[in-house]
Amino acid sequence: MATVWVDADACPKPIREILFRAAKRSGVPVVFVANSAIVVPPGSNVRCQVVPKGFDVADNEIVRQAEKGDLVITQDIPLAAEVIAKGAEAVHPRGEPYSPDSIRSKLNMRDFNETLRASGIHSGGQAPFGVQEKQRFANSLDRYLARQH
């Protein structure tokens, strides 16, 4: 059975709740990888894997363990690119799926925005996380789970 891996340090609480319910409903294993413990439902197929603090430690652990067919939940575009290269799927917590076709342009845009920020140009941040983003994520997760059965 496929596993859902969550880059949990930056995962919004509403997304965690959706994942808890989906794991219970579908039986899919969900692993939250984080630098500190996250409370997960007891006696379930959801667990938290705590990794040492450090730059990209959680990301590297997800890349190491993710396999073809798994799903990775992350805001980190380079992490998404690495797991897609391994044959896993990836989706942003706001519900936008990453794909082999879109990941290159997302990496380029990320690098461009990073260059702007480094030169002192602030491009603003993401819009607040709301009901639409939650619904979009739930729909993306449901589509993935439907393909697994």
VENDABEL-V988013 format. One line per field, one symbol per residue. ss: DSSP state (2 for helix, 1 for strand, 0 for the rest). burial: + if it has 9 or more other C-alpha atoms within 8 Angstrom, else -. Layout:
ss->???
burial->???
This chain:
ss->00111112220022222222222222001111110000000000011111000000222222222000001110002222222220001110000011000022222222222222220000000000002222222222222222220
burial->-+++++++--+---++-+++-+++---++++++++---------+++++++-----+++-+++--++--++++++-+-++++++-+++++++++++-+++--++-++--+--+--++---------------+++++++++--++----
